[in-house]
Amino acid sequence: MNGIIIQFFHWYHPGNLWKEFTEKADYLKDLGFTAVWFPPATKCDLGKEGRGYDVYDPYDLGEFDQKGGIPTRYGTKEEYLNAIQKARESGMSIYADIVLNHRMGGDEAEEITVHRVNEENRNERLGEPFTANAFTKFTFPGRNGKYSGFIWDHQCFSGIDIIHKDQEEIKGVFKIHNEYGTEWNNPVSHQFGNYDYLMGADIEYRNPYVVEEMKNWIKWYISLTKVNGIRLDALKHISADFLKDWISYIKTEIDPNCFILGEFWKDDAGKISDFFDRMDNLLSCFDAPLHYNFFTASKEGKEYDLTKILDNTFLKENPLFSVSFVENHDTQKFQALESAVSDWFKPIAYAIILLSKEAYPCVFYPDLFGAEYTEIQNDQEVNIVIPKVEVLTGLLQVRQQFAYGEQINYFDHPNCIAWVRTGDNEHPGCVVILSNSEEGYKEIELGAEHANAQYIDFLQQRSDTVTLDEEGKGIFRVNSESVSVWIKK
C-alpha cells in the first residue's frame, strides 16, 4: 500500500514550526503518516514574516544574520536539521519545498535595459526598451561567501516587477535584456502568452552559470539535510528543458531514490499529463483537477453527480504518479488560488483519497489540527476558523487497519457511491459508502465466505448493525451528507 503525506504547515501558521514538528512527530507516525512535506526552509526577503516562497538566500536555512535576524519564520537551521532527524527516527520521509522560479530582496541596484510587457499577454511589448535601475544584484553580505561565492546579477534574471526611473518606483512586468536574449524563455506554460514570469526577479535558466549554481546548491542542500524528496513550486513558470536536466542530475548524481513532486497547477488533467510526459516520468504531480472536483462538489451539494468525482483527474489518468489532496496553503481562504472545500464535504473528500486503492494522499495541517487566523480585507479584520475534520483520525485508522486489497466500485447513483476494499491476508477489508444528499444505501454482496457476518460503522456515524444473508449480501446505509465505513464486527 502507498504511504501518506502530511503537509505540515499552512499559509498563516504562526511560526516555530520545526520545534512543533519535533514534538508532534511520534503522534503523526502513530496516525500512519509515512512522509512530511515541510515549507521552504530558506531565508526570505520578508525575514520572519516570509512564508518561504519569497526566497532571498537559498544557502541560509536560518544560520546567518540577514533580512532582520538569524531564524526564518519556522526556526533556525539547527532546529530544521533536528526536525528532519526526528522524522527519520520516527520512520517518516521528509519532502523539502524548493522554490526555483525567482529571488526577492536584492542587495544592490543595477542599471539595466528592459521593456514593459502587457500583463495579459507577456509577448506584447508596451513601448520601446529603456534603461532603469532594479535590485537585481544579490551579494548576500551576511553570509559573506560561505558555501558559495556565486553573485547573482541581471544576467541571471529574465524579468522583474519593480524598477526605478527618475526617482520614481514603477510596478509592472518588465522583460530584462541580457546576453541570453530579449524574449521570454519558451518551454513554459503559454498562459498569458508566455508564463515564464511569475514574481520577483525571475531566474534566467538559459544562463549556464545559473544552471551550474543550481546544481551545486541542490547537491549541497540534499547532502546537508538528508531529505528524502523535494516538492517543486510553480513548475508551469520554469523552463521544462532546465527542469528535465536538473531533475536528471539529482537522480543520477545525488540520489536515485529522491522522490520528486511537482506543482504544475492546471485544472485540466490532460495538460498535467502532457507536462509529465515531457518530463519523461521523472516526477509525480499534485492532482489539482481532483481538488477542483471536490471544491465544485462541495458548492453544488446534491446537484453534483458523485459518479463523476474522479473524471478528468490525474489520479484516473496516471495513478502511479499522482498525489491527491483536499486543500493546501494556496487554496485556503484569502490565498492566490482560493478554492476552499466546504467543511461538510471534507470527510467525503478525505474518504475518497485515503481509502481508495490507487491514491497517494496528502493531508493538510488545518484539517488535522484546526487553524485560526486573521486577515485584513478592505481595512477590516476578518477572522477565519478552520475546524479540524472530526472523522479524519478515524479515516486514518481505517487506512492503517482495513483499507487493503482490491477495490470494487459501486459508482451507480449520483448522490450515493460506495466501494469495497476486499482485504488481504493480514487485513479484513471494509465497505466505504458516502452521500452528498439525503440518507442513502447500497445492496452489496461480499461473497458466501462472509455469510451471516455482522458489520458496524467504524466511524460511528451509524449505530445500527448490518447482518449479511446466506450469500454474504447486505444493505449498507449512510447518513445524509456523510460517510460511513463498515467493518466486520
N, C-alpha and C positions, 0 to 999 in steps of 0.2 A: 504493500500500500504506500502511496505517496506520503510525503511529510506534510507539514502545515507551518505557515509563516505567521508571525505576529509583527505587524507594523507598529513598532514600539515608540510612537510619537504622534502628535497631530500639530497642526499649524500654531495653535495657541497654547501649547504646552509651556508651563511657566519656566522650565529650565532644570538644571542639575539632574539631567536625565541619566547620565552614566551611573551615578550613585544609586538612583532609584531602581535602575535595571538590576544592579548587583544585589539589591535587597529582594527583588521580585523574581529573580531567575529560577529559583527552585519551584516556586508556585507555577510559573509558566511551563516548566518541564513536566510537572505533575499533570497539567492540563493536556499534555500531549504535543506541545509545540516542539518542532524539530529545528526551526530556524527563526532568527530575529533580524528584521530589517531596521537598521539604525539610520537616523538622518545624517546629512553631511557633517563630518567632524571638523571641517576646515574653518580657519579664521575668516570672518565675514567683514564686509565693508561697514556694516552697522554694529560691529562688535557684539556685545551680549544681546543686543536687540535682534540681530540677524538670525534667520532660521537655518542657515547653512547654504541657501541657494544663491545668496549674494556673495559669491566666492571672491575673496581678496587674495589670500596666500595659501595654496594647497599644501605647502610644506609645514604650515603652522597648525597643529592639531590641539592648540591650547598650551603652547610652550613659550611663546615669545610675547613681549610687551608691545603689541600692535593693535591699532584701532580701539584704543581706550582701555586695554588691560591684557592680562595673560589668558584667562579662561575664555572659552566660547560660551554661548548660551547654555550648552549642555554639560560643561565642565572642563577640566584640564586634560592634557594629553595623558598624564598618569592615570586619571580616573577612567578615561576611554579605554586604555590598554587593560586596566583591571577588569572593566566590564566585559571585554572580549574574552579575557582569561576565565572569568566566571562562567560565561556562556559555554566555553569549551569544557570546563569541568562538569557542567550540567548536561553535557552531551548535545548541545544545540550549536548549529552553524550560525555564523554572523554574515549578513549581507550588508556591505557598506554602500551608502548612497554617494554616487560620484557625479559631479556636475562638470561636463566637458564643454558646454556651449559658450560660456562667457566669463569675464572677470569684471569686478567692480571696485571702485575706490582707488584709482590710480594715484601714484605718489607725486608725479610731476606732469606738467602740461607740455605738449609738443605743438609746434606749428605744423599742420597737416593740410593736405588738399582733399576736399570732399565734394560730393554733390548730393543735394537733397533728393529723396525719392517720395513718391506717393505711397502713403502707408497702406492703402488698399490695393495697390499694385506696385510692388517694390521694383519692378523692371522699368517703371516710368520715371524718367528724370524730371525734376521740377527746377528748371533753370540750368545755368552753366556751372561747371566746377569752380570752387573758390577756396581760398586759404582761410583757416580758422585755427584756434587753439583748442585742444582737447586733452583730458587727462588719460593719455594712452601709455604713459611710461610707469612701469612697476619695478621698483628697485628693492623693495622690502627692507628698508633700513633697520628695522627692529630685529630682523633675522641675520642681517649682515653676512649673507653668503653661505650660511651653514646649510648643508645638504645639497644646495645647488647655487651656482653663481649666475644662473640664467637671468638676464634682464629682458623684460617684455617691453616692446615699443610699438609704434604704429605699424611696423612691418608684420607684426604678429596678430593684427586685428583687421577684420574686413568691414566693420561698421560700428557706429556709435550713436547714442541717442541724445547726448548733450554736447554742444560746442559753445565756445566763447568767441564773439566777434565784436570789435569796437566797444569793449566794456559791457557787452550785453550777453546774457546767457540765453541760448536758443535751444529749444527742445524739438525733437522730431526724429526721423530715421535718416541717417547720413551714411552714404557709401564712402568708405575711405579709399583713396587712391594710393596704392603701394606697388611694389615691384612685382606683385603676384596678380595684378590686374585692377581694372576699374569696374568690373561687373561682379555680381554675387557668385558664390560657388554654386554650381548647378545640381549636383546629385543630392538634393534635399527635397522636402515637400514643396509642391508648387501651389500651395495655398497662398493667397495674396500675390500671385505671380511667381514669387520665389520667397520661401520662408527661412532662408539662411539666417536672417536677423531676427532675434527674439528680444534681447535686452542687454543692457550694459555695453561693455566692449566685446564685440563678437569675435571669437577666435578664428584666425585665418589658417585653416588646415591645408592650404596649398603651400605653406611655408615649411620646407623640410626641417628647419631648425626647431620649429614648434612641434612637429611630429616627433622628432627625436627627444625633445624635452619631455613630452607627454608619456613617451615610453619609459624614459628614465624615472619619471615621477611615479608611475604606477608600479614599476618594479620596486622602488623604494618603499612605497606605501604597503604593498602586499607583503613584502619581506619583513617590514617593521610590525605590522598589525596582525599578520597571520589570519586575515579574514578568509572565509571560505567562498565568498562570492561577492558580486557587486551589482547594484541596481543603478542603471544608467538613465539619467534625467534627460528629458526633452530631445529625443532622438530624431524627430522629424525635422529639426533645425540644423542637424550636423551632417556633414558630407558622408554619404554611405560608403564612399571609397576609403576615406580615412578610417571609419568605424571598422570596416571589414579587416583592414590591415592591422589596426590597433588591437582588436579582439583576437585575431590570429596570433599576434605577438604574445599576448597574455597566455593563450592556450599552448603555444609551442615553447616559449622561453621562460615562463614564470611558473604556471600551474595548470597542467592539462585538465584538472578536475574543477577548476574555478567555475562556479555557477554564475552565469551572466543573464541578467533580467533587464529587459529594455522597456522604457516607457515610450511607446510610439503611439501617441494619443489620437486615435481615429475612431469614429463611431461605426465604421464600416469594416467588418472582418476581412473582406476581400483585400482592402488596402493594407491591413496588417500582414496578411498572408503574402502579398507582393513584396513588402519590405523584408519579411522573414526569408523569403526565397532568395532575395538579393544578398542577404547575409549568409547564405549557404548553411542554414541550420545551426549557426554558431551561438545563438542566444534564444532564451524564452521571452515571451511578451505578455504584458498585462492585457487582460481581456476587457478593454473599455466598452465594447459593444454590449457585453453581458451586464456590466454596471448600468448602462443606459436602459437596457430592458427592465432591470429591477426598478430604476427610477420611474420609468413610464408606467410600469405595473402598479407601483405604489401610489401614483397620482390618479390612475384611471379606475382603481378599485375593481369592482365586479365586472366592469365593462372590458377589462383586459382578458384576453384568451391565454390562460396559463399553458395550454398545449404548445404555444409558440415561444415560451420563455427562453428557450435555447436557440431559437432561429437567429441567423446572422451573427453568431458568436464565434470567437476564436477557439473556445472550448469545443465547439462542434466541428470546426474545420481542422483543428490541429491540437487535440487534447494533450499530447505528449509535451508540447512546448508552450502551453497556455497557463497563466497564473490568474485565478479567479478572485475577485474581491467585491465587496458590497459598497464600500466607500473608502476614500483616502483623504489626505490633507488638502488636496486640490479641489475635491468635490464638496467639502464641508461648507456650512453656511458662511457666506461673505467671501469665499475664495474664488480664484480666477475661473474655475470650471464648475462653479456651484451647481450641484445636482443632487442634493441630499435626499437619500431614500427615506420615505416616511417611516416613523417609528413602528407602526402596526405591521409593516411589510418586512421589516428586518429579520424576524425569526424565520419567515418563509424563505427569504433570500439566503440566509445562512444555512438553513437545512439543505438547500439546493447545492451550495458549494462545498459544504462539509461532509455530506452523506452520499454524494454521487461518486461512482467508482473512478471516473476519469479525472476529476478536478484536482488541481494543486491550489488549495485555498490560502488566502491571506486575510487575517482578521485585523480589523482596525482598532487601535488602542481605546478610543472612547466607547466603542461598543462593548468592550470587556470591562473597562474600569469606570466609565462615565466621564463626563467633562463639563466644565462650566467656564465661560469666558465672556468678555465684554468687548464690543467693537463700536467705534464711533461711526454713525451713519447720519448724514445731514445735520451735523453738530449735536446729535443726540446719542447718548449712551444706550446701546441695545445689549441686553443680557441674553445669552444663549445657554441653554442647558441641554446637553445630550445625555439622556438617561442610558445606563448600561442596558444591554439586551438581556432580560432576565433569564431566558431559556438558553443563552449562549453556552454557559458552562455545562448544562445538560447535553446540548448538542455535541460539545467537545468530548464528553464522556461516551456518548453513543458512538462517535467516530472511533474512539480508542477500543471500545469493548464489543461493538456489534456490527458496524458498517463494513463488512468484509464480503468477499466472494463476488459472484456475478450479479449484474443488475438487470432486473426485469421491469420495464416501464409500463405504467398504466396511464398514459397521457391521452385520455379518451373523453375528457369533459372540460369545457372552457373554464370552469370555476373550481374544479377539484381534480387534482392529479395525485398519483401515488407511484411508488416504486418499491420493489422488494430487493433487499440485499440477501443473497442466499446463504451467506456464511461460509466458513471453511472448517478445517479440522479442529481449529482451536477456538473459533468464534461462532456463536449461534445464529448470526444474521438478524434482520429486523424488517419491519414494514413501515415505510415513511409515507404519510398522507398529509396533504395540505389543501387549504381552501382560501380563496380570496373573496368569498361571498358568504352565503349562509352555511349552516351545518351541512357537511357532505359525507358521503360514504362510498366505499368500493367493496364489491364482492371479489375476493382474491382466493385462488386455490394454491395452497402451498405444497400439496402432494400428500399421498397416503401415509408417508412416514411421519407426518405431523397430525395424524388423525386424533381427534378429541383433545388436542393440546389447548391450553388456555393462554391468552395473551393479555398483557396490561400495557398501558401507556407509560413509557419510561419518563416522559416529561411531565406526567401527572396533570395534563390539561384535561384528560378524561378520567372519570373514576370507575367506569364500567369495565367488565371483563368480556373478552371475545372468546367464545368456545368454538373450536373448529368441529366440523362434522366428520363422518367416517372417511370421507375422501380428502380431508385436510382443507376444506373450504370454509370460509367465514366472512362475515361482514364487518369491515373495519371503518370506524367513524372518526370524524374530525370536527372540532367546533368551528363556528363562524370566524372567518379571518384568522386562522390559526394553523398550527402544525402539531401533529401527534406522531410519536414513534412507538410502534407496538413491538414488544419483545415477549418471548416465551416466558411464562410465569415460573 
